[in-house]
Amino acid sequence: MVDGRRAYQVFLENTPETVLYEADVFWVSRAGLDPAAFIREIGPRGKVLHFKDGIVASQAAFKTAETESGKIMVSDSIPFRAAGTGQVDLINASKAVRHAEFIAVELDSFDGNMLQAIKPELRS
């Protein structure tokens, strides 16, 4: 928090609109924010979004790890779940998207078939 506001809000206020977001809705949820409201708030700056599902309330501790592609967050406990089976409201988040040019459905880690896990399940 910076002066009672979340850091991303200060960032929005103090950078030009040409500075874009690459936001991950799992981590937005983990920060205690509503992903749909966050997507609406960042507006046209949200050009790249990562749709990841999982157990947001997990007590898993995360740490940074180096890979050949860069840094990633890893955990001994795997809070990530197949799309549509976790605590992240991917449906409402998808309804809030207006400006994204790229959306990746992904998992950081998963105990199972990742390609099946990112296949969306439509619920009525």
N, CA, C and O atoms as a GROMACS GRO file, in nm:
protein
  496
    1MET      N    1   0.084  -0.117   0.000
    1MET     CA    2   0.000   0.000   0.000
    1MET      C    3   0.089   0.125   0.000
    1MET      O    4   0.193   0.129   0.066
    2VAL      N    5   0.046   0.223  -0.074
    2VAL     CA    6   0.114   0.352  -0.081
    2VAL      C    7   0.009   0.459  -0.055
    2VAL      O    8  -0.084   0.478  -0.134
    3ASP      N    9   0.025   0.529   0.056
    3ASP     CA   10  -0.073   0.632   0.094
    3ASP      C   11  -0.216   0.580   0.090
    3ASP      O   12  -0.307   0.650   0.044
    4GLY      N   13  -0.237   0.457   0.138
    4GLY     CA   14  -0.371   0.399   0.145
    4GLY      C   15  -0.423   0.341   0.015
    4GLY      O   16  -0.536   0.292   0.010
    5ARG      N   17  -0.343   0.345  -0.091
    5ARG     CA   18  -0.385   0.289  -0.220
    5ARG      C   19  -0.292   0.173  -0.256
    5ARG      O   20  -0.177   0.169  -0.215
    6ARG      N   21  -0.346   0.081  -0.332
    6ARG     CA   22  -0.266  -0.032  -0.378
    6ARG      C   23  -0.160   0.018  -0.476
    6ARG      O   24  -0.182   0.114  -0.549
    7ALA      N   25  -0.046  -0.050  -0.477
    7ALA     CA   26   0.067  -0.007  -0.560
    7ALA      C   27   0.029   0.000  -0.708
    7ALA      O   28   0.075   0.091  -0.778
    8TYR      N   29  -0.054  -0.093  -0.757
    8TYR     CA   30  -0.090  -0.088  -0.898
    8TYR      C   31  -0.170   0.037  -0.932
    8TYR      O   32  -0.161   0.088  -1.043
    9GLN      N   33  -0.249   0.087  -0.836
    9GLN     CA   34  -0.326   0.210  -0.859
    9GLN      C   35  -0.233   0.330  -0.869
    9GLN      O   36  -0.253   0.419  -0.952
   10VAL      N   37  -0.131   0.334  -0.783
   10VAL     CA   38  -0.031   0.440  -0.791
   10VAL      C   39   0.042   0.432  -0.924
   10VAL      O   40   0.070   0.533  -0.988
   11PHE      N   41   0.073   0.310  -0.966
   11PHE     CA   42   0.138   0.287  -1.095
   11PHE      C   43   0.051   0.342  -1.208
   11PHE      O   44   0.101   0.412  -1.296
   12LEU      N   45  -0.079   0.309  -1.206
   12LEU     CA   46  -0.171   0.358  -1.310
   12LEU      C   47  -0.172   0.511  -1.316
   12LEU      O   48  -0.172   0.569  -1.424
   13GLU      N   49  -0.172   0.574  -1.200
   13GLU     CA   50  -0.181   0.719  -1.193
   13GLU      C   51  -0.052   0.789  -1.236
   13GLU      O   52  -0.056   0.904  -1.279
   14ASN      N   53   0.061   0.722  -1.224
   14ASN     CA   54   0.190   0.787  -1.245
   14ASN      C   55   0.268   0.739  -1.366
   14ASN      O   56   0.387   0.768  -1.378
   15THR      N   57   0.204   0.666  -1.454
   15THR     CA   58   0.270   0.624  -1.577
   15THR      C   59   0.180   0.660  -1.695
   15THR      O   60   0.058   0.668  -1.680
   16PRO      N   61   0.240   0.681  -1.811
   16PRO     CA   62   0.158   0.713  -1.929
   16PRO      C   63   0.074   0.593  -1.971
   16PRO      O   64   0.108   0.479  -1.939
   17GLU      N   65  -0.033   0.618  -2.042
   17GLU     CA   66  -0.122   0.510  -2.086
   17GLU      C   67  -0.056   0.414  -2.184
   17GLU      O   68  -0.111   0.308  -2.214
   18THR      N   69   0.062   0.450  -2.233
   18THR     CA   70   0.135   0.360  -2.323
   18THR      C   71   0.205   0.249  -2.246
   18THR      O   72   0.254   0.154  -2.307
   19VAL      N   73   0.210   0.260  -2.113
   19VAL     CA   74   0.266   0.154  -2.029
   19VAL      C   75   0.154   0.053  -2.006
   19VAL      O   76   0.050   0.086  -1.948
   20LEU      N   77   0.176  -0.070  -2.050
   20LEU     CA   78   0.071  -0.172  -2.051
   20LEU      C   79   0.088  -0.273  -1.939
   20LEU      O   80   0.195  -0.284  -1.879
   21TYR      N   81  -0.020  -0.347  -1.911
   21TYR     CA   82  -0.020  -0.454  -1.811
   21TYR      C   83  -0.018  -0.590  -1.877
   21TYR      O   84  -0.079  -0.611  -1.982
   22GLU      N   85   0.054  -0.683  -1.814
   22GLU     CA   86   0.042  -0.825  -1.844
   22GLU      C   87   0.002  -0.887  -1.711
   22GLU      O   88   0.088  -0.922  -1.629
   23ALA      N   89  -0.127  -0.901  -1.691
   23ALA     CA   90  -0.181  -0.939  -1.560
   23ALA      C   91  -0.222  -1.086  -1.558
   23ALA      O   92  -0.268  -1.141  -1.658
   24ASP      N   93  -0.206  -1.148  -1.441
   24ASP     CA   94  -0.241  -1.287  -1.417
   24ASP      C   95  -0.356  -1.289  -1.317
   24ASP      O   96  -0.339  -1.246  -1.203
   25VAL      N   97  -0.473  -1.340  -1.358
   25VAL     CA   98  -0.591  -1.331  -1.272
   25VAL      C   99  -0.580  -1.417  -1.145
   25VAL      O  100  -0.644  -1.386  -1.045
   26PHE      N  101  -0.499  -1.524  -1.147
   26PHE     CA  102  -0.479  -1.600  -1.024
   26PHE      C  103  -0.411  -1.513  -0.919
   26PHE      O  104  -0.455  -1.506  -0.805
   27TRP      N  105  -0.302  -1.447  -0.960
   27TRP     CA  106  -0.226  -1.365  -0.865
   27TRP      C  107  -0.305  -1.240  -0.824
   27TRP      O  108  -0.288  -1.191  -0.713
   28VAL      N  109  -0.389  -1.190  -0.913
   28VAL     CA  110  -0.479  -1.079  -0.877
   28VAL      C  111  -0.573  -1.126  -0.767
   28VAL      O  112  -0.593  -1.056  -0.668
   29SER      N  113  -0.630  -1.246  -0.783
   29SER     CA  114  -0.719  -1.304  -0.680
   29SER      C  115  -0.644  -1.328  -0.551
   29SER      O  116  -0.694  -1.299  -0.442
   30ARG      N  117  -0.524  -1.381  -0.562
   30ARG     CA  118  -0.442  -1.410  -0.444
   30ARG      C  119  -0.412  -1.283  -0.365
   30ARG      O  120  -0.394  -1.288  -0.243
   31ALA      N  121  -0.406  -1.168  -0.436
   31ALA     CA  122  -0.383  -1.039  -0.370
   31ALA      C  123  -0.509  -0.986  -0.304
   31ALA      O  124  -0.507  -0.879  -0.243
   32GLY      N  125  -0.620  -1.060  -0.316
   32GLY     CA  126  -0.745  -1.019  -0.252
   32GLY      C  127  -0.833  -0.929  -0.338
   32GLY      O  128  -0.926  -0.866  -0.288
   33LEU      N  129  -0.804  -0.923  -0.467
   33LEU     CA  130  -0.881  -0.839  -0.558
   33LEU      C  131  -0.975  -0.924  -0.643
   33LEU      O  132  -0.951  -1.042  -0.665
   34ASP      N  133  -1.082  -0.861  -0.690
   34ASP     CA  134  -1.174  -0.925  -0.782
   34ASP      C  135  -1.114  -0.912  -0.923
   34ASP      O  136  -1.097  -0.800  -0.971
   35PRO      N  137  -1.083  -1.023  -0.991
   35PRO     CA  138  -1.020  -1.014  -1.122
   35PRO      C  139  -1.101  -0.933  -1.224
   35PRO      O  140  -1.044  -0.857  -1.302
   36ALA      N  141  -1.233  -0.949  -1.225
   36ALA     CA  142  -1.316  -0.874  -1.321
   36ALA      C  143  -1.305  -0.724  -1.295
   36ALA      O  144  -1.290  -0.646  -1.389
   37ALA      N  145  -1.312  -0.683  -1.170
   37ALA     CA  146  -1.300  -0.540  -1.136
   37ALA      C  147  -1.161  -0.489  -1.172
   37ALA      O  148  -1.147  -0.377  -1.221
   38PHE      N  149  -1.058  -0.569  -1.147
   38PHE     CA  150  -0.921  -0.530  -1.181
   38PHE      C  151  -0.907  -0.511  -1.331
   38PHE      O  152  -0.848  -0.412  -1.376
   39ILE      N  153  -0.959  -0.604  -1.410
   39ILE     CA  154  -0.951  -0.595  -1.556
   39ILE      C  155  -1.022  -0.468  -1.604
   39ILE      O  156  -0.971  -0.398  -1.691
   40ARG      N  157  -1.138  -0.440  -1.548
   40ARG     CA  158  -1.209  -0.317  -1.585
   40ARG      C  159  -1.128  -0.193  -1.546
   40ARG      O  160  -1.124  -0.096  -1.621
   41GLU      N  161  -1.065  -0.197  -1.428
   41GLU     CA  162  -0.990  -0.082  -1.379
   41GLU      C  163  -0.866  -0.052  -1.464
   41GLU      O  164  -0.836   0.064  -1.490
   42ILE      N  165  -0.794  -0.156  -1.508
   42ILE     CA  166  -0.675  -0.128  -1.589
   42ILE      C  167  -0.711  -0.093  -1.733
   42ILE      O  168  -0.629  -0.040  -1.807
   43GLY      N  169  -0.834  -0.124  -1.772
   43GLY     CA  170  -0.888  -0.081  -1.900
   43GLY      C  171  -0.801  -0.116  -2.020
   43GLY      O  172  -0.756  -0.230  -2.033
   44PRO      N  173  -0.776  -0.017  -2.108
   44PRO     CA  174  -0.702  -0.044  -2.231
   44PRO      C  175  -0.556  -0.082  -2.210
   44PRO      O  176  -0.487  -0.122  -2.304
   45ARG      N  177  -0.508  -0.069  -2.087
   45ARG     CA  178  -0.370  -0.109  -2.059
   45ARG      C  179  -0.357  -0.260  -2.046
   45ARG      O  180  -0.246  -0.313  -2.052
   46GLY      N  181  -0.467  -0.330  -2.028
   46GLY     CA  182  -0.464  -0.476  -2.010
   46GLY      C  183  -0.464  -0.549  -2.143
   46GLY      O  184  -0.564  -0.611  -2.180
   47LYS      N  185  -0.354  -0.542  -2.213
   47LYS     CA  186  -0.345  -0.603  -2.348
   47LYS      C  187  -0.313  -0.752  -2.344
   47LYS      O  188  -0.349  -0.826  -2.436
   48VAL      N  189  -0.247  -0.797  -2.237
   48VAL     CA  190  -0.210  -0.939  -2.225
   48VAL      C  191  -0.258  -0.988  -2.088
   48VAL      O  192  -0.222  -0.931  -1.985
   49LEU      N  193  -0.339  -1.092  -2.088
   49LEU     CA  194  -0.393  -1.147  -1.963
   49LEU      C  195  -0.362  -1.296  -1.954
   49LEU      O  196  -0.364  -1.368  -2.054
   50HIS      N  197  -0.335  -1.340  -1.832
   50HIS     CA  198  -0.312  -1.482  -1.805
   50HIS      C  199  -0.431  -1.531  -1.723
   50HIS      O  200  -0.455  -1.480  -1.613
   51PHE      N  201  -0.503  -1.627  -1.774
   51PHE     CA  202  -0.615  -1.685  -1.702
   51PHE      C  203  -0.568  -1.817  -1.642
   51PHE      O  204  -0.547  -1.916  -1.712
   52LYS      N  205  -0.553  -1.816  -1.511
   52LYS     CA  206  -0.504  -1.932  -1.437
   52LYS      C  207  -0.600  -1.955  -1.322
   52LYS      O  208  -0.645  -1.859  -1.260
   53ASP      N  209  -0.632  -2.080  -1.293
   53ASP     CA  210  -0.724  -2.112  -1.185
   53ASP      C  211  -0.648  -2.184  -1.074
   53ASP      O  212  -0.542  -2.243  -1.098
   54GLY      N  213  -0.703  -2.180  -0.955
   54GLY     CA  214  -0.639  -2.249  -0.845
   54GLY      C  215  -0.706  -2.220  -0.714
   54GLY      O  216  -0.811  -2.156  -0.708
   55ILE      N  217  -0.645  -2.268  -0.608
   55ILE     CA  218  -0.694  -2.247  -0.473
   55ILE      C  219  -0.630  -2.119  -0.420
   55ILE      O  220  -0.513  -2.118  -0.379
   56VAL      N  221  -0.707  -2.012  -0.422
   56VAL     CA  222  -0.657  -1.880  -0.384
   56VAL      C  223  -0.621  -1.876  -0.236
   56VAL      O  224  -0.522  -1.813  -0.198
   57ALA      N  225  -0.700  -1.942  -0.154
   57ALA     CA  226  -0.680  -1.936  -0.009
   57ALA      C  227  -0.570  -2.031   0.039
   57ALA      O  228  -0.549  -2.044   0.160
   58SER      N  229  -0.501  -2.096  -0.051
   58SER     CA  230  -0.396  -2.190  -0.014
   58SER      C  231  -0.289  -2.123   0.072
   58SER      O  232  -0.254  -2.007   0.048
   59GLN      N  233  -0.240  -2.194   0.169
   59GLN     CA  234  -0.134  -2.141   0.254
   59GLN      C  235   0.004  -2.173   0.198
   59GLN      O  236   0.105  -2.157   0.267
   60ALA      N  237   0.008  -2.217   0.073
   60ALA     CA  238   0.135  -2.252   0.012
   60ALA      C  239   0.228  -2.131   0.010
   60ALA      O  240   0.188  -2.019  -0.021
   61ALA      N  241   0.352  -2.156   0.044
   61ALA     CA  242   0.453  -2.050   0.038
   61ALA      C  243   0.518  -2.055  -0.100
   61ALA      O  244   0.551  -2.162  -0.150
   62PHE      N  245   0.534  -1.938  -0.159
   62PHE     CA  246   0.594  -1.930  -0.292
   62PHE      C  247   0.732  -1.867  -0.282
   62PHE      O  248   0.759  -1.783  -0.196
   63LYS      N  249   0.820  -1.909  -0.372
   63LYS     CA  250   0.954  -1.850  -0.379
   63LYS      C  251   0.989  -1.833  -0.526
   63LYS      O  252   0.930  -1.896  -0.613
   64THR      N  253   1.086  -1.748  -0.552
   64THR     CA  254   1.130  -1.723  -0.689
   64THR      C  255   1.233  -1.827  -0.730
   64THR      O  256   1.322  -1.861  -0.652
   65ALA      N  257   1.221  -1.876  -0.852
   65ALA     CA  258   1.318  -1.971  -0.908
   65ALA      C  259   1.361  -1.921  -1.045
   65ALA      O  260   1.283  -1.860  -1.118
   66GLU      N  261   1.486  -1.946  -1.078
   66GLU     CA  262   1.541  -1.908  -1.208
   66GLU      C  263   1.520  -2.022  -1.307
   66GLU      O  264   1.541  -2.138  -1.275
   67THR      N  265   1.478  -1.986  -1.429
   67THR     CA  266   1.470  -2.083  -1.538
   67THR      C  267   1.547  -2.024  -1.656
   67THR      O  268   1.594  -1.910  -1.649
   68GLU      N  269   1.561  -2.100  -1.761
   68GLU     CA  270   1.630  -2.046  -1.879
   68GLU      C  271   1.551  -1.933  -1.943
   68GLU      O  272   1.608  -1.853  -2.017
   69SER      N  273   1.420  -1.926  -1.915
   69SER     CA  274   1.336  -1.820  -1.970
   69SER      C  275   1.323  -1.700  -1.877
   69SER      O  276   1.270  -1.596  -1.917
   70GLY      N  277   1.370  -1.711  -1.756
   70GLY     CA  278   1.358  -1.602  -1.660
   70GLY      C  279   1.313  -1.653  -1.524
   70GLY      O  280   1.323  -1.772  -1.496
   71LYS      N  281   1.262  -1.563  -1.442
   71LYS     CA  282   1.219  -1.599  -1.307
   71LYS      C  283   1.074  -1.643  -1.307
   71LYS      O  284   0.991  -1.589  -1.380
   72ILE      N  285   1.044  -1.743  -1.223
   72ILE     CA  286   0.907  -1.791  -1.204
   72ILE      C  287   0.883  -1.808  -1.054
   72ILE      O  288   0.977  -1.813  -0.976
   73MET      N  289   0.757  -1.818  -1.016
   73MET     CA  290   0.720  -1.846  -0.878
   73MET      C  291   0.690  -1.994  -0.865
   73MET      O  292   0.616  -2.050  -0.947
   74VAL      N  293   0.747  -2.059  -0.765
   74VAL     CA  294   0.725  -2.201  -0.743
   74VAL      C  295   0.686  -2.226  -0.597
   74VAL      O  296   0.710  -2.142  -0.510
   75SER      N  297   0.625  -2.340  -0.574
   75SER     CA  298   0.580  -2.375  -0.441
   75SER      C  299   0.595  -2.525  -0.422
   75SER      O  300   0.586  -2.602  -0.517
   76ASP      N  301   0.619  -2.566  -0.297
   76ASP     CA  302   0.621  -2.709  -0.266
   76ASP      C  303   0.481  -2.767  -0.273
   76ASP      O  304   0.463  -2.884  -0.305
   77SER      N  305   0.381  -2.686  -0.243
   77SER     CA  306   0.242  -2.724  -0.252
   77SER      C  307   0.187  -2.669  -0.384
   77SER      O  308   0.222  -2.558  -0.421
   78ILE      N  309   0.104  -2.743  -0.453
   78ILE     CA  310   0.054  -2.699  -0.583
   78ILE      C  311  -0.090  -2.650  -0.567
   78ILE      O  312  -0.182  -2.731  -0.558
   79PRO      N  313  -0.110  -2.517  -0.565
   79PRO     CA  314  -0.246  -2.465  -0.550
   79PRO      C  315  -0.320  -2.454  -0.683
   79PRO      O  316  -0.438  -2.418  -0.684
   80PHE      N  317  -0.255  -2.483  -0.794
   80PHE     CA  318  -0.316  -2.460  -0.925
   80PHE      C  319  -0.409  -2.575  -0.962
   80PHE      O  320  -0.384  -2.691  -0.930
   81ARG      N  321  -0.518  -2.540  -1.031
   81ARG     CA  322  -0.621  -2.637  -1.068
   81ARG      C  323  -0.657  -2.621  -1.215
   81ARG      O  324  -0.626  -2.520  -1.278
   82ALA      N  325  -0.723  -2.722  -1.267
   82ALA     CA  326  -0.772  -2.715  -1.405
   82ALA      C  327  -0.868  -2.596  -1.418
   82ALA      O  328  -0.940  -2.563  -1.325
   83ALA      N  329  -0.866  -2.534  -1.536
   83ALA     CA  330  -0.951  -2.418  -1.562
   83ALA      C  331  -1.096  -2.450  -1.527
   83ALA      O  332  -1.152  -2.549  -1.574
   84GLY      N  333  -1.155  -2.364  -1.445
   84GLY     CA  334  -1.295  -2.381  -1.406
   84GLY      C  335  -1.316  -2.466  -1.282
   84GLY      O  336  -1.430  -2.486  -1.241
   85THR      N  337  -1.209  -2.517  -1.220
   85THR     CA  338  -1.226  -2.603  -1.102
   85THR      C  339  -1.167  -2.543  -0.976
   85THR      O  340  -1.172  -2.605  -0.870
   86GLY      N  341  -1.110  -2.423  -0.985
   86GLY     CA  342  -1.052  -2.359  -0.868
   86GLY      C  343  -1.141  -2.249  -0.813
   86GLY      O  344  -1.262  -2.250  -0.835
   87GLN      N  345  -1.081  -2.154  -0.743
   87GLN     CA  346  -1.155  -2.047  -0.678
   87GLN      C  347  -1.155  -1.916  -0.756
   87GLN      O  348  -1.217  -1.819  -0.713
   88VAL      N  349  -1.087  -1.911  -0.869
   88VAL     CA  350  -1.082  -1.789  -0.949
   88VAL      C  351  -1.204  -1.788  -1.042
   88VAL      O  352  -1.229  -1.886  -1.112
   89ASP      N  353  -1.277  -1.678  -1.042
   89ASP     CA  354  -1.396  -1.668  -1.126
   89ASP      C  355  -1.356  -1.630  -1.269
   89ASP      O  356  -1.364  -1.513  -1.308
   90LEU      N  357  -1.312  -1.730  -1.344
   90LEU     CA  358  -1.265  -1.706  -1.481
   90LEU      C  359  -1.378  -1.660  -1.574
   90LEU      O  360  -1.354  -1.584  -1.667
   91ILE      N  361  -1.499  -1.705  -1.549
   91ILE     CA  362  -1.612  -1.666  -1.633
   91ILE      C  363  -1.638  -1.516  -1.622
   91ILE      O  364  -1.645  -1.447  -1.723
   92ASN      N  365  -1.651  -1.465  -1.498
   92ASN     CA  366  -1.673  -1.321  -1.482
   92ASN      C  367  -1.554  -1.240  -1.528
   92ASN      O  368  -1.571  -1.132  -1.585
   93ALA      N  369  -1.434  -1.290  -1.506
   93ALA     CA  370  -1.315  -1.220  -1.554
   93ALA      C  371  -1.319  -1.210  -1.706
   93ALA      O  372  -1.288  -1.105  -1.762
   94SER      N  373  -1.358  -1.319  -1.773
   94SER     CA  374  -1.362  -1.316  -1.920
   94SER      C  375  -1.468  -1.218  -1.970
   94SER      O  376  -1.451  -1.157  -2.075
   95LYS      N  377  -1.577  -1.204  -1.896
   95LYS     CA  378  -1.682  -1.109  -1.935
   95LYS      C  379  -1.637  -0.964  -1.921
   95LYS      O  380  -1.693  -0.875  -1.985
   96ALA      N  381  -1.536  -0.939  -1.838
   96ALA     CA  382  -1.486  -0.803  -1.817
   96ALA      C  383  -1.384  -0.761  -1.923
   96ALA      O  384  -1.352  -0.642  -1.934
   97VAL      N  385  -1.334  -0.856  -2.000
   97VAL     CA  386  -1.230  -0.827  -2.099
   97VAL      C  387  -1.288  -0.745  -2.214
   97VAL      O  388  -1.387  -0.783  -2.277
   98ARG      N  389  -1.225  -0.632  -2.240
   98ARG     CA  390  -1.264  -0.547  -2.352
   98ARG      C  391  -1.145  -0.512  -2.442
   98ARG      O  392  -1.162  -0.487  -2.561
   99HIS      N  393  -1.026  -0.509  -2.384
   99HIS     CA  394  -0.911  -0.454  -2.455
   99HIS      C  395  -0.797  -0.554  -2.477
   99HIS      O  396  -0.700  -0.521  -2.544
  100ALA      N  397  -0.808  -0.673  -2.424
  100ALA     CA  398  -0.697  -0.768  -2.435
  100ALA      C  399  -0.676  -0.811  -2.580
  100ALA      O  400  -0.771  -0.835  -2.654
  101GLU      N  401  -0.550  -0.820  -2.617
  101GLU     CA  402  -0.515  -0.871  -2.749
  101GLU      C  403  -0.469  -1.016  -2.741
  101GLU      O  404  -0.478  -1.090  -2.838
  102PHE      N  405  -0.420  -1.055  -2.623
  102PHE     CA  406  -0.375  -1.192  -2.602
  102PHE      C  407  -0.421  -1.238  -2.464
  102PHE      O  408  -0.406  -1.168  -2.365
  103ILE      N  409  -0.478  -1.360  -2.461
  103ILE     CA  410  -0.516  -1.422  -2.334
  103ILE      C  411  -0.458  -1.563  -2.335
  103ILE      O  412  -0.483  -1.642  -2.426
  104ALA      N  413  -0.382  -1.595  -2.231
  104ALA     CA  414  -0.324  -1.728  -2.217
  104ALA      C  415  -0.396  -1.800  -2.103
  104ALA      O  416  -0.407  -1.746  -1.993
  105VAL      N  417  -0.445  -1.920  -2.129
  105VAL     CA  418  -0.498  -2.005  -2.023
  105VAL      C  419  -0.381  -2.094  -1.985
  105VAL      O  420  -0.327  -2.165  -2.069
  106GLU      N  421  -0.342  -2.090  -1.858
  106GLU     CA  422  -0.217  -2.155  -1.820
  106GLU      C  423  -0.219  -2.210  -1.679
  106GLU      O  424  -0.314  -2.189  -1.603
  107LEU      N  425  -0.114  -2.282  -1.648
  107LEU     CA  426  -0.087  -2.332  -1.514
  107LEU      C  427   0.061  -2.310  -1.487
  107LEU      O  428   0.143  -2.328  -1.577
  108ASP      N  429   0.097  -2.271  -1.366
  108ASP     CA  430   0.238  -2.263  -1.331
  108ASP      C  431   0.293  -2.404  -1.307
  108ASP      O  432   0.405  -2.437  -1.346
  109SER      N  433   0.212  -2.486  -1.244
  109SER     CA  434   0.246  -2.625  -1.220
  109SER      C  435   0.116  -2.700  -1.198
  109SER      O  436   0.015  -2.641  -1.158
  110PHE      N  437   0.119  -2.829  -1.224
  110PHE     CA  438  -0.004  -2.907  -1.214
  110PHE      C  439   0.032  -3.054  -1.207
  110PHE      O  440   0.121  -3.101  -1.278
  111ASP      N  441  -0.038  -3.127  -1.122
  111ASP     CA  442  -0.015  -3.270  -1.109
  111ASP      C  443  -0.117  -3.342  -1.196
  111ASP      O  444  -0.222  -3.384  -1.147
  112GLY      N  445  -0.086  -3.357  -1.323
  112GLY     CA  446  -0.178  -3.420  -1.416
  112GLY      C  447  -0.148  -3.376  -1.558
  112GLY      O  448  -0.041  -3.322  -1.585
  113ASN      N  449  -0.242  -3.398  -1.649
  113ASN     CA  450  -0.225  -3.363  -1.790
  113ASN      C  451  -0.256  -3.215  -1.809
  113ASN      O  452  -0.371  -3.173  -1.804
  114MET      N  453  -0.151  -3.135  -1.832
  114MET     CA  454  -0.169  -2.990  -1.843
  114MET      C  455  -0.257  -2.950  -1.961
  114MET      O  456  -0.335  -2.856  -1.950
  115LEU      N  457  -0.246  -3.019  -2.072
  115LEU     CA  458  -0.326  -2.982  -2.188
  115LEU      C  459  -0.475  -3.003  -2.161
  115LEU      O  460  -0.558  -2.925  -2.207
  116GLN      N  461  -0.509  -3.108  -2.089
  116GLN     CA  462  -0.650  -3.128  -2.051
  116GLN      C  463  -0.694  -3.026  -1.947
  116GLN      O  464  -0.809  -2.982  -1.946
  117ALA      N  465  -0.602  -2.989  -1.859
  117ALA     CA  466  -0.636  -2.899  -1.749
  117ALA      C  467  -0.664  -2.756  -1.795
  117ALA      O  468  -0.736  -2.683  -1.727
  118ILE      N  469  -0.608  -2.714  -1.908
  118ILE     CA  470  -0.634  -2.578  -1.954
  118ILE      C  471  -0.753  -2.570  -2.050
  118ILE      O  472  -0.792  -2.462  -2.093
  119LYS      N  473  -0.810  -2.686  -2.083
  119LYS     CA  474  -0.926  -2.690  -2.169
  119LYS      C  475  -1.047  -2.640  -2.087
  119LYS      O  476  -1.084  -2.702  -1.987
  120PRO      N  477  -1.108  -2.530  -2.128
  120PRO     CA  478  -1.217  -2.474  -2.046
  120PRO      C  479  -1.339  -2.566  -2.043
  120PRO      O  480  -1.374  -2.629  -2.143
  121GLU      N  481  -1.402  -2.570  -1.926
  121GLU     CA  482  -1.528  -2.643  -1.912
  121GLU      C  483  -1.637  -2.539  -1.896
  121GLU      O  484  -1.634  -2.458  -1.804
  122LEU      N  485  -1.734  -2.540  -1.986
  122LEU     CA  486  -1.842  -2.443  -1.979
  122LEU      C  487  -1.946  -2.492  -1.880
  122LEU      O  488  -1.990  -2.607  -1.884
  123ARG      N  489  -1.985  -2.401  -1.793
  123ARG     CA  490  -2.089  -2.433  -1.695
  123ARG      C  491  -2.209  -2.345  -1.722
  123ARG      O  492  -2.194  -2.230  -1.762
  124SER      N  493  -2.326  -2.396  -1.699
  124SER     CA  494  -2.446  -2.314  -1.720
  124SER      C  495  -2.487  -2.245  -1.593
  124SER      O  496  -2.586  -2.171  -1.592
   0.00000   0.00000   0.00000
